[in-house]
Amino acid sequence: MIGAREQAEATGGAERRPPAGPAGRAGGLHSRTRTTLVALAFLLPNLSGFLVFTLWPVFYSLVIAFTNYNLLQAQPHRWIGPANFIKLFHTQDFWLYFINTFYLMLGLPVSIAGSLCLAILLSQRIRGVIVYRTLFYLPSFTAGVALFILWKSLYNPDFGPVNVVIRAAADLLGRNVHGPDWLVSTQNLLGLKVEEVGASAKDFGLGARDALMFMGIWVAIGGSNMLLYIAGLANIPQDLYEAARIDGAGRWALFRHVTWPQLAPTTFFIVVMSLIGGLQGGFDQARVMTLGGPAGTTTTLSYYIYTKAFEDFQIGYASAVAWILFALIFAITLVNWRYGSRYVND
Amino acid sequence: MKLTYLISFAVLLGFSVVAWVWQPRSDDRRIDLVWTSDDNPARREQVALFNRLNPRYRLRLDPQNATMEKVIVQSLAGVGPDVFDCYDGFQLMAYVQSGIAWDCDAELRARGIAPTDYWPCVYPCTMLDGKMYGTPNNASAPAIWYNKKLLREQGIPYPKAPWTWGRFIETARRLTRRDARGRLIRCGMLMNWLVDWNITIFQFGARFYAPEGTRCVLDSPAAGQAMQFLQDLTFKYRVAPTPSEEAGLSTIGGWGTGSMTQFAGAQAAMTFGGRYWLCILRDEAYRKLELGAVQMPTDGLNVVPGVGRSTLINANSRHKEGALEFLLFLHGKEFCELINHQADAICAVKKYAYTDAYLHDPGFPAEDYNDVWRAALETAIPQEVSPYVNGVTAFRILSKQVDLVKNQAKTGAEAMRDAAKKINREIVEGLRMNPDLRKRYMRAIAAGAPPAWDRPEDAP
């Protein structure tokens, strides 16, 4: 039971308003205006920062995407219409980096499934589960750069533990293999060509793109997705499981008909966020581990935007790429909401 | 609640006022100068020398903001350094075009500084269209470092110039060591492909651009042979590490790591390098390293690419007078002798490299190869840039092709042909976006310079 004062606060002080009538209405308007002004005053510090450092640059970037803005030219930039957009669609590098971006996202289904499996395991009533949860979440609060440097060593073709294990396994089978060249190889599991859109057998193998994808899976499995799934699992009412068990459901049936549908909102959220993150991703790894190489095979759209803007200083062109990336993310998210949310609501 | 916020605000404001009133006052009336340069350990001593010789100023090094993009962006925003370093012709062009480099030609000449004081290979990072935008502070040309002990162990006499690439390969072969599985234990020759591949370009008689910079000419047979030679060193003669072997040798980044530490750790018997390597190799950790140096092998042409570092003045600096003082200091005897002593390459002012103090530094009596670096500078030619293409973009195109050569995905000739094609396409695209540049370009074409396109319909 709540008291009168708390009730008044909860209803925004409506009980204290003056009575209706001409004078009362005027007083109400005055009060509302005052309240709005006070609210705006409190919001102002944050709002002004948002307007100056976020909203204005975003809209300005849209404007300069239609100009030849280049930091290397002292003269003012000129309006060139959609030339930057036309140029990027005719630039092969753009399409190659577009493909690279999606290639690194191929690991998303695996990482999401892995997060779910791990969350189920860590939701069991076992001794020391908190310790396990913390251990699996550790990579998420380790600095990205430290992780990438660690993985760079793991992928060392000669002395890295990954190839050492591969070689040991091959030795057991009586085979002499060196192991993949990982971060220095342009090969990939889809056989994508390096300099043109297409595939060829000679480009098939394990290389830098795969190395980054595998690392991404490892990082994502124990990350925030796992935590979201653990929270989602904790919120499933136990009586649903009890009812299903009474009906004779086994472990798989429980998962298929109770756990999975109940986790649908969580999965939907994770898929949407992972797709957005995947499309924006690849920059940190490329910057620390490969500098976008070898031969541009680990350059993603976000790294391409950076190199065009802050290495080539073609700000106009880089803005155009950024807006194309935004349009892509927006479109994919819309499709997700349109078709994905129906499974959540069922 | 409102009252709480107001009281909090008033208290914070009060604290700020108290802090402002009580802040420590300094009697130091020196003028602050900020210099963005790399994090070479030698730099701190250079700063200390300037501050000692010029008590009116307090020079501070800012290595975190030394990259070109940071200098340009910060200077345009009005928070850039007073003086900043420039490493090549493209950077100078970028700084001048973006309006950041101050044209101090008249001021420098009035103070008795002339371009002829310096090694010709440093002109591109100092001068543009005949004007001096700063003063060079060191110069470097590559030669070959070798590990005397490893050569002695193999019974190989120390190489002496002039020598040929054939003898170089034979020496490197004898110095290369592999284990029973064929894994590289020690390479005869260590290269940093990203930096060193242009050494052979000049040695094979190839050029990057037509003289006016209107066309990339790396599609020449000589350029293809030069790149093929590097691939052959790795895969045919097997004296240099493959990309995979190179990754095996690699260390974590930072100034002075990579090739330098690998060579110092005896993972390589010979390597391309410069005198500035001594900034690292003199470290106590490498005191057992017995160093030797010899000029590049040559099969006819004796040219190497020379580089330098110059210091420019920010056009928006509020302390131009102090910045000029600093440039004068860089031209002076004390600084040049310090550069030579520190082995931060060689001083840019030629006359100070022709002294006995340079050849025989009493502080480092074992270094009997200082004449090698000076001789390399005498044969060094400046690196080529084109005013019509962004140097970083061109470099990235070339790096990509070099990666493909390293991975044996292309031959040297194929890679150089494709690099030239892409750079020329980039030139045309740039001209389409920039009408002023196009006018200048067309004037050069009209005067007989070769265009970047092969078919008239591809012209911008």
HADDOCK unambig.tbl for C-alpha pairs under 7 A between the chains (distance, minus, plus):
assign (segid A and resid 68 and name CA) (segid B and resid 433 and name CA) 6.27 0.50 0.50
assign (segid A and resid 71 and name CA) (segid B and resid 98 and name CA) 6.11 0.50 0.50
assign (segid A and resid 72 and name CA) (segid B and resid 94 and name CA) 5.30 0.50 0.50
assign (segid A and resid 72 and name CA) (segid B and resid 97 and name CA) 5.46 0.50 0.50
assign (segid A and resid 72 and name CA) (segid B and resid 98 and name CA) 4.51 0.50 0.50
assign (segid A and resid 73 and name CA) (segid B and resid 97 and name CA) 5.18 0.50 0.50
assign (segid A and resid 73 and name CA) (segid B and resid 98 and name CA) 4.96 0.50 0.50
assign (segid A and resid 74 and name CA) (segid B and resid 97 and name CA) 5.55 0.50 0.50
assign (segid A and resid 74 and name CA) (segid B and resid 98 and name CA) 4.39 0.50 0.50
assign (segid A and resid 74 and name CA) (segid B and resid 99 and name CA) 5.49 0.50 0.50
assign (segid A and resid 156 and name CA) (segid B and resid 247 and name CA) 6.15 0.50 0.50
assign (segid A and resid 156 and name CA) (segid B and resid 248 and name CA) 5.82 0.50 0.50
assign (segid A and resid 157 and name CA) (segid B and resid 244 and name CA) 5.77 0.50 0.50
assign (segid A and resid 157 and name CA) (segid B and resid 247 and name CA) 6.78 0.50 0.50
assign (segid A and resid 157 and name CA) (segid B and resid 248 and name CA) 6.17 0.50 0.50
assign (segid A and resid 158 and name CA) (segid B and resid 245 and name CA) 6.80 0.50 0.50
assign (segid A and resid 158 and name CA) (segid B and resid 248 and name CA) 5.16 0.50 0.50
assign (segid A and resid 159 and name CA) (segid B and resid 248 and name CA) 6.31 0.50 0.50
assign (segid A and resid 181 and name CA) (segid B and resid 244 and name CA) 5.69 0.50 0.50
assign (segid A and resid 184 and name CA) (segid B and resid 243 and name CA) 6.12 0.50 0.50
assign (segid A and resid 184 and name CA) (segid B and resid 244 and name CA) 6.36 0.50 0.50
assign (segid A and resid 294 and name CA) (segid B and resid 403 and name CA) 5.86 0.50 0.50
assign (segid A and resid 295 and name CA) (segid B and resid 400 and name CA) 4.15 0.50 0.50
assign (segid A and resid 295 and name CA) (segid B and resid 401 and name CA) 6.82 0.50 0.50
assign (segid A and resid 295 and name CA) (segid B and resid 403 and name CA) 5.35 0.50 0.50
assign (segid A and resid 295 and name CA) (segid B and resid 404 and name CA) 6.38 0.50 0.50
assign (segid A and resid 296 and name CA) (segid B and resid 400 and name CA) 6.55 0.50 0.50
assign (segid A and resid 310 and name CA) (segid B and resid 69 and name CA) 5.76 0.50 0.50
assign (segid A and resid 311 and name CA) (segid B and resid 69 and name CA) 6.41 0.50 0.50
assign (segid A and resid 311 and name CA) (segid B and resid 392 and name CA) 6.54 0.50 0.50
assign (segid A and resid 312 and name CA) (segid B and resid 390 and name CA) 6.62 0.50 0.50
assign (segid A and resid 312 and name CA) (segid B and resid 392 and name CA) 6.00 0.50 0.50
assign (segid A and resid 312 and name CA) (segid B and resid 393 and name CA) 6.05 0.50 0.50
